[in-house]
Amino acid sequence: HDELVFDVHNAELEKIQPMIKYEMENAFIMDVPLEIEIGTGKNWLEAH
């Protein structure tokens, strides 16, 4: 389990989420798919 935290303005969330997801899932060529989940919130608890 790894976690990355990004500080993004609310107005940019819809634009940045697909970019983050794509880059994280395609960073390395693997034999199994790497699927990620994105949570958003004002703090760690809200994002989970």
C-alpha distance matrix in Angstrom:
0.0 3.8 6.8 10.4 13.4 16.7 20.1 22.1 25.5 25.7 28.3 25.9 23.0 24.4 25.0 21.8 19.2 20.3 20.4 16.8 15.6 18.0 17.2 13.4 14.1 17.0 16.2 16.7 18.8 17.0 18.5 16.0 15.1 11.9 11.9 10.4 11.4 13.3 14.4 17.4 19.2 21.3 18.7 15.2 16.5 18.2 15.4 13.4
3.8 0.0 3.7 7.0 10.3 13.5 17.0 19.2 22.7 23.4 25.9 23.4 20.7 22.4 22.7 19.3 17.1 18.4 18.0 14.3 13.8 16.2 14.8 11.2 12.9 15.6 14.2 15.4 18.1 17.0 19.2 17.1 15.8 12.2 12.2 10.1 11.1 12.1 13.4 15.9 17.8 19.5 17.1 13.8 15.9 17.5 14.4 13.4
6.8 3.7 0.0 3.8 6.7 10.0 13.4 15.7 19.1 19.9 22.5 20.1 17.5 19.6 20.0 16.5 14.6 16.5 16.2 12.4 12.5 15.4 14.1 10.9 13.3 16.1 14.9 16.8 19.8 19.2 21.6 19.3 17.4 13.7 12.9 9.9 10.0 9.9 10.6 12.6 14.4 16.0 13.7 10.8 13.3 14.6 11.4 11.2
10.4 7.0 3.8 0.0 3.8 6.6 10.2 12.5 16.2 17.4 19.8 17.2 15.1 17.4 17.4 13.8 12.5 14.7 13.8 10.0 11.3 14.0 12.4 10.0 13.1 15.4 14.0 16.7 19.9 20.0 22.9 20.9 18.7 14.9 14.1 10.9 10.9 9.7 10.6 11.7 13.5 14.7 13.1 11.0 14.2 14.9 11.6 12.6
13.4 10.3 6.7 3.8 0.0 3.8 6.8 9.5 13.0 14.4 17.1 15.0 13.1 16.0 16.3 12.8 12.0 15.0 14.3 10.9 12.7 15.7 14.4 12.6 15.8 18.2 17.0 20.0 23.2 23.5 26.4 24.3 21.7 18.1 16.8 13.2 12.3 10.0 9.8 9.7 10.8 11.4 10.1 8.9 12.4 12.8 9.9 11.9
16.7 13.5 10.0 6.6 3.8 0.0 3.8 6.0 9.8 11.6 13.9 11.6 10.3 13.5 13.3 9.9 10.1 13.3 12.3 9.5 12.2 14.9 13.7 12.9 16.3 18.2 17.2 20.6 23.9 24.7 27.7 25.7 22.9 19.4 18.0 14.5 13.5 10.6 10.6 9.5 10.7 11.1 11.0 11.0 14.5 13.9 11.2 13.9
20.1 17.0 13.4 10.2 6.8 3.8 0.0 3.8 7.0 9.5 11.9 10.3 9.9 13.5 13.5 10.8 11.7 15.2 14.4 12.3 15.1 17.8 16.8 16.5 19.7 21.6 20.7 24.2 27.4 28.4 31.4 29.4 26.5 23.0 21.3 17.8 16.4 13.0 12.2 9.9 10.1 9.4 10.2 11.5 14.8 13.8 12.0 15.3
22.1 19.2 15.7 12.5 9.5 6.0 3.8 0.0 3.8 6.3 8.3 6.6 6.6 10.3 10.3 8.2 9.7 13.2 12.7 11.5 14.4 16.8 16.4 16.7 19.7 21.4 21.1 24.7 27.7 28.9 31.8 29.7 26.5 23.4 21.4 18.0 16.4 12.8 12.2 9.6 10.3 10.2 12.1 13.7 16.5 14.7 12.9 16.4
25.5 22.7 19.1 16.2 13.0 9.8 7.0 3.8 0.0 3.8 5.4 5.5 6.7 10.2 10.6 9.8 11.6 15.0 14.9 14.4 17.1 19.4 19.4 20.0 22.7 24.4 24.4 28.1 30.9 32.1 34.9 32.8 29.4 26.4 24.2 20.9 18.9 15.2 14.2 11.0 11.0 10.5 13.3 15.6 17.9 15.6 14.5 18.2
25.7 23.4 19.9 17.4 14.4 11.6 9.5 6.3 3.8 0.0 3.8 5.4 5.3 8.3 10.0 10.1 11.0 14.3 15.2 15.0 16.9 19.5 20.2 20.6 22.8 24.8 25.4 29.0 31.4 32.4 34.9 32.5 29.0 26.2 23.6 20.3 17.9 14.2 12.9 9.5 9.7 9.9 13.2 15.6 17.2 14.2 13.4 17.0
28.3 25.9 22.5 19.8 17.1 13.9 11.9 8.3 5.4 3.8 0.0 3.8 5.8 7.5 8.4 9.7 11.5 14.1 14.8 15.6 17.6 19.6 20.4 21.5 23.6 25.2 25.9 29.6 31.9 33.2 35.7 33.6 29.9 27.4 24.9 21.9 19.9 16.3 15.6 12.7 13.3 13.7 17.0 19.2 20.9 17.9 16.8 20.3
25.9 23.4 20.1 17.2 15.0 11.6 10.3 6.6 5.5 5.4 3.8 0.0 3.8 5.7 5.4 6.1 8.5 11.0 11.2 12.1 14.4 16.1 16.8 18.1 20.3 21.6 22.2 26.0 28.3 29.8 32.5 30.5 26.9 24.4 22.1 19.3 17.7 14.3 14.4 12.1 13.5 14.3 17.1 18.7 20.8 18.1 16.3 19.6
23.0 20.7 17.5 15.1 13.1 10.3 9.9 6.6 6.7 5.3 5.8 3.8 0.0 3.8 5.4 5.3 5.9 9.0 10.1 10.3 11.9 14.3 15.4 16.1 18.0 19.9 20.8 24.3 26.6 27.6 30.1 27.8 24.2 21.6 19.1 16.1 14.2 10.7 10.8 8.7 10.8 12.5 15.0 16.1 18.0 15.2 13.1 16.2
24.4 22.4 19.6 17.4 16.0 13.5 13.5 10.3 10.2 8.3 7.5 5.7 3.8 0.0 3.8 5.8 5.8 7.4 9.5 10.7 11.6 13.4 15.3 16.4 17.6 19.3 20.8 24.2 26.0 27.1 29.3 27.0 23.3 21.2 18.5 16.2 14.4 11.5 12.3 11.0 13.6 15.7 18.2 19.0 20.5 17.6 15.3 18.0
25.0 22.7 20.0 17.4 16.3 13.3 13.5 10.3 10.6 10.0 8.4 5.4 5.4 3.8 0.0 3.8 5.9 6.6 7.3 9.4 11.1 12.0 13.4 15.3 16.7 17.8 19.1 22.6 24.5 26.1 28.6 26.7 23.1 21.1 19.0 16.8 15.9 13.2 14.5 13.5 16.1 17.9 20.1 20.9 22.8 20.2 17.7 20.4
21.8 19.3 16.5 13.8 12.8 9.9 10.8 8.2 9.8 10.1 9.7 6.1 5.3 5.8 3.8 0.0 3.8 5.7 5.2 6.2 8.7 10.1 10.8 12.3 14.3 15.5 16.3 20.0 22.2 23.8 26.5 24.7 21.2 18.8 16.9 14.4 13.7 11.0 12.6 11.8 14.5 16.3 18.0 18.3 20.7 18.6 15.7 18.4
19.2 17.1 14.6 12.5 12.0 10.1 11.7 9.7 11.6 11.0 11.5 8.5 5.9 5.8 5.9 3.8 0.0 3.8 5.4 5.2 6.1 8.6 10.1 10.7 12.2 14.2 15.4 18.8 20.8 21.8 24.2 22.1 18.5 16.0 13.7 11.1 10.1 7.5 9.6 9.7 13.1 15.5 16.8 16.7 18.7 16.5 13.4 15.6
20.3 18.4 16.5 14.7 15.0 13.3 15.2 13.2 15.0 14.3 14.1 11.0 9.0 7.4 6.6 5.7 3.8 0.0 3.8 5.5 5.1 6.0 8.6 9.9 10.5 12.0 13.9 17.1 18.7 19.9 22.1 20.2 16.5 14.6 12.6 11.0 10.9 9.5 12.4 13.1 16.6 19.3 20.5 20.0 21.9 19.9 16.6 18.3
20.4 18.0 16.2 13.8 14.3 12.3 14.4 12.7 14.9 15.2 14.8 11.2 10.1 9.5 7.3 5.2 5.4 3.8 0.0 3.8 5.5 5.2 6.2 8.6 10.0 10.6 11.8 15.4 17.3 19.1 21.9 20.4 17.0 15.0 13.8 12.2 12.8 11.4 14.3 14.8 18.1 20.2 21.2 20.8 23.2 21.5 18.1 20.0
16.8 14.3 12.4 10.0 10.9 9.5 12.3 11.5 14.4 15.0 15.6 12.1 10.3 10.7 9.4 6.2 5.2 5.5 3.8 0.0 3.8 5.5 5.3 6.1 8.5 10.0 10.5 14.1 16.5 17.9 20.8 19.1 15.8 13.1 11.9 9.6 10.4 8.9 11.8 12.7 16.0 18.1 18.5 17.7 20.2 19.0 15.4 17.1
15.6 13.8 12.5 11.3 12.7 12.2 15.1 14.4 17.1 16.9 17.6 14.4 11.9 11.6 11.1 8.7 6.1 5.1 5.5 3.8 0.0 3.8 5.6 5.3 6.1 8.5 10.1 13.1 14.9 15.7 18.2 16.1 12.6 10.1 8.5 6.7 7.9 7.7 11.2 13.1 16.7 19.4 19.7 18.3 20.4 19.1 15.4 16.4
18.0 16.2 15.4 14.0 15.7 14.9 17.8 16.8 19.4 19.5 19.6 16.1 14.3 13.4 12.0 10.1 8.6 6.0 5.2 5.5 3.8 0.0 3.8 5.5 5.3 6.0 8.3 11.2 12.7 14.1 16.7 15.3 11.9 10.3 9.6 9.2 11.2 11.4 15.0 16.8 20.3 23.0 23.3 22.0 24.2 22.9 19.3 20.2
17.2 14.8 14.1 12.4 14.4 13.7 16.8 16.4 19.4 20.2 20.4 16.8 15.4 15.3 13.4 10.8 10.1 8.6 6.2 5.3 5.6 3.8 0.0 3.8 5.6 5.3 5.7 9.3 11.7 13.6 16.8 15.8 13.0 10.9 11.1 10.4 12.7 12.7 16.1 17.6 20.9 23.1 23.1 21.7 24.3 23.5 19.8 20.9
13.4 11.2 10.9 10.0 12.6 12.9 16.5 16.7 20.0 20.6 21.5 18.1 16.1 16.4 15.3 12.3 10.7 9.9 8.6 6.1 5.3 5.5 3.8 0.0 3.8 5.6 5.5 8.5 11.2 12.2 15.2 13.8 11.1 8.2 8.5 7.5 10.2 10.8 14.2 16.3 19.6 21.9 21.4 19.5 21.9 21.6 17.8 18.3
14.1 12.9 13.3 13.1 15.8 16.3 19.7 19.7 22.7 22.8 23.6 20.3 18.0 17.6 16.7 14.3 12.2 10.5 10.0 8.5 6.1 5.3 5.6 3.8 0.0 3.8 5.9 7.7 9.1 9.7 12.3 10.6 7.6 5.3 6.1 6.8 10.2 11.8 15.5 18.1 21.6 24.3 23.8 21.7 23.7 23.2 19.4 19.5
17.0 15.6 16.1 15.4 18.2 18.2 21.6 21.4 24.4 24.8 25.2 21.6 19.9 19.3 17.8 15.5 14.2 12.0 10.6 10.0 8.5 6.0 5.3 5.6 3.8 0.0 3.8 5.5 6.7 8.7 11.7 11.3 9.0 7.9 9.6 10.6 13.9 15.2 18.9 21.2 24.6 27.1 26.8 24.9 27.1 26.6 22.8 23.1
16.2 14.2 14.9 14.0 17.0 17.2 20.7 21.1 24.4 25.4 25.9 22.2 20.8 20.8 19.1 16.3 15.4 13.9 11.8 10.5 10.1 8.3 5.7 5.5 5.9 3.8 0.0 3.8 7.0 9.2 12.9 12.9 11.3 9.5 11.6 12.0 15.3 16.2 19.7 21.7 24.9 27.0 26.4 24.4 27.0 26.9 23.1 23.5
16.7 15.4 16.8 16.7 20.0 20.6 24.2 24.7 28.1 29.0 29.6 26.0 24.3 24.2 22.6 20.0 18.8 17.1 15.4 14.1 13.1 11.2 9.3 8.5 7.7 5.5 3.8 0.0 3.8 6.0 9.8 10.6 10.1 9.2 12.3 13.6 17.2 18.8 22.3 24.7 27.9 30.1 29.2 26.9 29.3 29.5 25.7 25.6
18.8 18.1 19.8 19.9 23.2 23.9 27.4 27.7 30.9 31.4 31.9 28.3 26.6 26.0 24.5 22.2 20.8 18.7 17.3 16.5 14.9 12.7 11.7 11.2 9.1 6.7 7.0 3.8 0.0 3.8 7.1 8.8 8.9 9.5 12.9 15.1 18.8 20.8 24.4 27.0 30.4 32.9 32.1 29.7 31.8 31.8 28.1 27.7
17.0 17.0 19.2 20.0 23.5 24.7 28.4 28.9 32.1 32.4 33.2 29.8 27.6 27.1 26.1 23.8 21.8 19.9 19.1 17.9 15.7 14.1 13.6 12.2 9.7 8.7 9.2 6.0 3.8 0.0 3.8 5.4 6.7 7.9 11.5 14.2 17.9 20.5 24.0 27.0 30.3 33.0 31.9 29.2 31.0 31.2 27.5 26.6
18.5 19.2 21.6 22.9 26.4 27.7 31.4 31.8 34.9 34.9 35.7 32.5 30.1 29.3 28.6 26.5 24.2 22.1 21.9 20.8 18.2 16.7 16.8 15.2 12.3 11.7 12.9 9.8 7.1 3.8 0.0 3.8 6.8 9.2 12.6 15.8 19.4 22.4 25.8 29.0 32.4 35.3 34.1 31.3 32.7 32.9 29.4 28.1
16.0 17.1 19.3 20.9 24.3 25.7 29.4 29.7 32.8 32.5 33.6 30.5 27.8 27.0 26.7 24.7 22.1 20.2 20.4 19.1 16.1 15.3 15.8 13.8 10.6 11.3 12.9 10.6 8.8 5.4 3.8 0.0 3.8 6.5 9.4 12.8 16.2 19.5 22.7 26.1 29.5 32.5 31.3 28.4 29.6 29.8 26.3 24.8
15.1 15.8 17.4 18.7 21.7 22.9 26.5 26.5 29.4 29.0 29.9 26.9 24.2 23.3 23.1 21.2 18.5 16.5 17.0 15.8 12.6 11.9 13.0 11.1 7.6 9.0 11.3 10.1 8.9 6.7 6.8 3.8 0.0 3.8 6.1 9.7 13.1 16.2 19.6 22.9 26.4 29.5 28.6 26.0 27.2 27.0 23.4 22.3
11.9 12.2 13.7 14.9 18.1 19.4 23.0 23.4 26.4 26.2 27.4 24.4 21.6 21.2 21.1 18.8 16.0 14.6 15.0 13.1 10.1 10.3 10.9 8.2 5.3 7.9 9.5 9.2 9.5 7.9 9.2 6.5 3.8 0.0 3.8 6.6 10.2 13.2 16.6 19.8 23.2 26.1 25.1 22.5 23.9 23.8 20.2 19.2
11.9 12.2 12.9 14.1 16.8 18.0 21.3 21.4 24.2 23.6 24.9 22.1 19.1 18.5 19.0 16.9 13.7 12.6 13.8 11.9 8.5 9.6 11.1 8.5 6.1 9.6 11.6 12.3 12.9 11.5 12.6 9.4 6.1 3.8 0.0 3.8 7.0 10.2 13.5 16.9 20.3 23.5 22.8 20.2 21.3 20.9 17.4 16.4
10.4 10.1 9.9 10.9 13.2 14.5 17.8 18.0 20.9 20.3 21.9 19.3 16.1 16.2 16.8 14.4 11.1 11.0 12.2 9.6 6.7 9.2 10.4 7.5 6.8 10.6 12.0 13.6 15.1 14.2 15.8 12.8 9.7 6.6 3.8 0.0 3.8 6.7 10.0 13.3 16.7 19.8 19.0 16.6 17.9 17.5 13.8 13.2
11.4 11.1 10.0 10.9 12.3 13.5 16.4 16.4 18.9 17.9 19.9 17.7 14.2 14.4 15.9 13.7 10.1 10.9 12.8 10.4 7.9 11.2 12.7 10.2 10.2 13.9 15.3 17.2 18.8 17.9 19.4 16.2 13.1 10.2 7.0 3.8 0.0 3.8 6.6 10.2 13.5 16.8 16.3 14.1 14.9 14.1 10.6 10.0
13.3 12.1 9.9 9.7 10.0 10.6 13.0 12.8 15.2 14.2 16.3 14.3 10.7 11.5 13.2 11.0 7.5 9.5 11.4 8.9 7.7 11.4 12.7 10.8 11.8 15.2 16.2 18.8 20.8 20.5 22.4 19.5 16.2 13.2 10.2 6.7 3.8 0.0 3.8 6.7 10.3 13.6 13.5 11.9 13.2 11.8 8.2 8.9
14.4 13.4 10.6 10.6 9.8 10.6 12.2 12.2 14.2 12.9 15.6 14.4 10.8 12.3 14.5 12.6 9.6 12.4 14.3 11.8 11.2 15.0 16.1 14.2 15.5 18.9 19.7 22.3 24.4 24.0 25.8 22.7 19.6 16.6 13.5 10.0 6.6 3.8 0.0 3.8 6.9 10.4 10.3 9.1 9.9 8.1 4.6 6.0
17.4 15.9 12.6 11.7 9.7 9.5 9.9 9.6 11.0 9.5 12.7 12.1 8.7 11.0 13.5 11.8 9.7 13.1 14.8 12.7 13.1 16.8 17.6 16.3 18.1 21.2 21.7 24.7 27.0 27.0 29.0 26.1 22.9 19.8 16.9 13.3 10.2 6.7 3.8 0.0 3.8 7.2 8.2 8.4 9.5 6.9 4.4 7.7
19.2 17.8 14.4 13.5 10.8 10.7 10.1 10.3 11.0 9.7 13.3 13.5 10.8 13.6 16.1 14.5 13.1 16.6 18.1 16.0 16.7 20.3 20.9 19.6 21.6 24.6 24.9 27.9 30.4 30.3 32.4 29.5 26.4 23.2 20.3 16.7 13.5 10.3 6.9 3.8 0.0 3.8 5.4 6.9 7.6 4.7 4.4 8.1
21.3 19.5 16.0 14.7 11.4 11.1 9.4 10.2 10.5 9.9 13.7 14.3 12.5 15.7 17.9 16.3 15.5 19.3 20.2 18.1 19.4 23.0 23.1 21.9 24.3 27.1 27.0 30.1 32.9 33.0 35.3 32.5 29.5 26.1 23.5 19.8 16.8 13.6 10.4 7.2 3.8 0.0 3.8 7.2 8.3 6.3 7.3 10.7
18.7 17.1 13.7 13.1 10.1 11.0 10.2 12.1 13.3 13.2 17.0 17.1 15.0 18.2 20.1 18.0 16.8 20.5 21.2 18.5 19.7 23.3 23.1 21.4 23.8 26.8 26.4 29.2 32.1 31.9 34.1 31.3 28.6 25.1 22.8 19.0 16.3 13.5 10.3 8.2 5.4 3.8 0.0 3.8 5.6 5.5 6.4 9.0
15.2 13.8 10.8 11.0 8.9 11.0 11.5 13.7 15.6 15.6 19.2 18.7 16.1 19.0 20.9 18.3 16.7 20.0 20.8 17.7 18.3 22.0 21.7 19.5 21.7 24.9 24.4 26.9 29.7 29.2 31.3 28.4 26.0 22.5 20.2 16.6 14.1 11.9 9.1 8.4 6.9 7.2 3.8 0.0 3.8 5.6 5.2 6.5
16.5 15.9 13.3 14.2 12.4 14.5 14.8 16.5 17.9 17.2 20.9 20.8 18.0 20.5 22.8 20.7 18.7 21.9 23.2 20.2 20.4 24.2 24.3 21.9 23.7 27.1 27.0 29.3 31.8 31.0 32.7 29.6 27.2 23.9 21.3 17.9 14.9 13.2 9.9 9.5 7.6 8.3 5.6 3.8 0.0 3.8 5.4 5.4
18.2 17.5 14.6 14.9 12.8 13.9 13.8 14.7 15.6 14.2 17.9 18.1 15.2 17.6 20.2 18.6 16.5 19.9 21.5 19.0 19.1 22.9 23.5 21.6 23.2 26.6 26.9 29.5 31.8 31.2 32.9 29.8 27.0 23.8 20.9 17.5 14.1 11.8 8.1 6.9 4.7 6.3 5.5 5.6 3.8 0.0 3.8 5.5
15.4 14.4 11.4 11.6 9.9 11.2 12.0 12.9 14.5 13.4 16.8 16.3 13.1 15.3 17.7 15.7 13.4 16.6 18.1 15.4 15.4 19.3 19.8 17.8 19.4 22.8 23.1 25.7 28.1 27.5 29.4 26.3 23.4 20.2 17.4 13.8 10.6 8.2 4.6 4.4 4.4 7.3 6.4 5.2 5.4 3.8 0.0 3.8
13.4 13.4 11.2 12.6 11.9 13.9 15.3 16.4 18.2 17.0 20.3 19.6 16.2 18.0 20.4 18.4 15.6 18.3 20.0 17.1 16.4 20.2 20.9 18.3 19.5 23.1 23.5 25.6 27.7 26.6 28.1 24.8 22.3 19.2 16.4 13.2 10.0 8.9 6.0 7.7 8.1 10.7 9.0 6.5 5.4 5.5 3.8 0.0
